[in-house]
Every structure is written in C-alpha cells, then in structure tokens.
Amino acid sequence: MSLQSVREFFAERAPDINIIELEQSTATVALAAAAHQVEPGQIAKTLSLKVKDRVILVVAKGDARLDNKKLKEAFGAKARMLSSDEVVTLTGHPVGGVCPFGLENPLDVYCDISLQAYDEVLPAAGAIHSAVRISPHRLASLTDATWVDVCLSSPS
C-alpha cells in the first residue's frame, strides 16, 4: 500500500515526477547508489526519529551521519531512532522504503542542508525498490519541510 500512497501523493501534487521502480532492492544507501549509478551522498535517506513525544522525519544525504549535539540544539531534546515496527505504523512505509511522501500520518519533515550539495537527489518512494529523482528544494517544498543543520560536517 505504501508505494500506492506515494503514487497518489505525486499524482495530486507533482504529476510530472515519475516513480522509478527497479527489480533489485534499493533498501540501503549502498544498494540504492549502485542501482541508480549515483554516489551514495545523492541518495536522500529519510530517518524516523522521536524527540520527546514528537515523531519527525529528517531527510539527509545518504552518506551523512546525524550529529547528536546539533539534533538536540535544533529540536530541544535528545532524539532516538524509531523501531522498525514504529516506522511502519507511523509512516506507512517499510524500512528501506521510508520517504516523506504519502505518509500514513502527518509528520513534520526536516531536510538537512547536506542535501543542498546536489542538484538532484533520490529519495525512496514507499517501497524497497522504488525512488524518485527530485531537486532538494522541490523535495522540501512538496513536503512542507523545514531546512535544518543536524548532520556531522563532511571533511572538506
């Protein structure tokens, strides 16, 4: 059902965006990068977090790591990753297919500034073999996301 909810989301809000469905799994950043022939950072991973009594989604570049200090500063409390069961229940998407589109429940979406390193990123699309190609700014716009800086800085 998850892929269907993402299809409906794009049909309604961005009919020009096509969902890419592949035969092989793209459930991890490494698998997705290989399947789409892009660098791992270009995969936009969606992390499901709980901060106090709030569940939020943070979309970041695939090879970025969360910075606990920045997370706490941005959201006012320590964050924890949701369990697999919580992820499915709250987002409606399976782990490996989680994205900020077509959510089961309305959740606040945040895009990490790390995504801005790319003109185009590939977030999952509700299944472990689906994705979309989209600019980071359009992704943020379509999901009413807020830009944040919550990942460790990459060594330059």
DASUL-V936033 format. One record per backbone hydrogen bond with DSSP energy under -0.5 kcal/mol. CO is the residue of the C=O (numbers start at 0). NH is the residue of the N-H. E is the energy in kcal/mol with one decimal. If there is no record, write none. Layout:
BEGIN
CO_NH_E, CO_NH_E
END
This chain:
BEGIN
0_4_-2.2, 1_5_-1.8, 2_6_-2.4, 3_7_-2.5, 4_8_-1.9, 5_9_-2.4, 6_10_-2.6, 7_11_-2.0, 8_12_-2.7, 9_13_-2.1, 13_16_-2.3, 15_17_-0.5, 17_132_-0.5, 18_20_-0.6, 19_130_-1.9, 27_31_-2.8, 28_32_-2.9, 29_33_-2.2, 30_34_-2.6, 31_35_-2.4, 32_36_-0.7, 32_37_-2.1, 33_36_-0.5, 38_41_-1.9, 39_42_-1.5, 40_61_-0.8, 41_43_-0.5, 41_121_-2.4, 42_44_-1.0, 42_61_-1.9, 43_123_-0.6, 44_46_-0.6, 44_59_-2.5, 46_48_-0.6, 46_57_-2.5, 47_81_-2.2, 48_55_-2.7, 49_51_-0.5, 49_79_-2.0, 50_53_-2.5, 53_50_-3.0, 53_55_-0.5, 54_107_-0.8, 55_48_-2.8, 56_58_-0.5, 56_109_-2.7, 57_46_-3.2, 57_59_-0.6, 58_111_-3.2, 59_44_-2.2, 60_63_-2.1, 64_151_-3.2, 65_67_-0.7, 66_70_-2.7, 67_71_-2.3, 68_72_-2.2, 69_73_-2.8, 70_74_-2.7, 71_75_-1.8, 77_51_-0.6, 79_49_-2.9, 82_86_-2.5, 83_87_-2.2, 84_88_-2.5, 85_89_-2.9, 86_90_-2.7, 86_91_-0.7, 86_92_-0.5, 87_91_-1.7, 89_104_-0.9, 90_103_-2.2, 93_96_-2.7, 96_125_-1.6, 107_56_-2.5, 108_145_-1.8, 109_58_-3.1, 109_111_-0.5, 110_147_-2.4, 111_114_-2.0, 112_115_-1.6, 113_116_-1.4, 114_117_-1.9, 120_133_-2.3, 121_43_-1.0, 122_131_-1.8, 126_124_-0.6, 126_129_-1.3, 127_25_-4.2, 128_21_-2.8, 129_124_-1.1, 130_19_-3.4, 131_122_-0.6, 131_133_-0.5, 133_120_-3.3, 134_138_-2.6, 135_139_-2.4, 136_140_-2.3, 137_141_-3.1, 138_142_-1.5, 139_144_-2.7, 140_143_-1.1, 145_110_-2.1, 147_112_-2.2, 147_149_-0.5, 149_66_-2.9
END
